[in-house]
C-alpha cells in the first residue's frame, strides 16, 4: 500500500483545493484520507486510482 500526499494529488491532475476536497469527502464523492498522525494526512494511492477510473468510466459519451 502506498500513501500519497495532497501535493501528489495535484500532480496527478486533481486540481481542487483542500476545502473543496473536504466537501467531496464529506459527500462520499472522493476517498477519505488516512490520518498519519499530528497534522499529517494522506490518501491510499489505489483508492484514488480506483476513484479516477470510475469517474472516467461513468462519463457521458460525446456525440460525433
N, C-alpha and C positions, 0 to 999 in steps of 0.2 A: 504494500500500500504506500502511495506517495501523496504527500501533502503539498498543496500549492497555496501561496500567499496572495493577498489582494493584488499586488503589482503583477503577478504572473497571470491573474485573470485578465487584466488589461492587456497584457502582451499577447494573450490568446484571442483577442478581439471582443472581449466583453467590456464595453466602454462605460458601464454605469458607475455612478458614484456609490459610496458606501451607504448613503441614506436610501437611495433607490434599491440597492441590493437588499437592504434590511426590509423594505416594503415587500419585495418579491418573496423573500424567505418567509416572512410572516403570513403571506397569502398562499404559501405552499407552491410557489411557481419557480423556485430556484433552490438548489440543495442547501441545507443548513451547514454552517461551518462547524468545525470542531474546536473547542476551547483547549488550547495547548498550555495554558497557564498564564497568570498575570494578565497582561493586556494583549496577549497573542492568540490570534485565531488563524485557521487555515481550512481549506476545503479539501476533500478527498478527490484526487485527480480523476479517478474513474467515475465518480458521481457527476462531476462537471462534464466529462466527456459524454456520458450517457444522456444528460440533460440536453447537450448541444445536438446530439444525434436525433433525439426525439423531436426537438424543435425543427430540425431540417426535414425530417420525415413528415411532419404534420403541416408543412407549408402548402398553401394553395397552388395548384398548377397554374402556370401562366399560359393564357390562350395565345396561340401563334397567329 
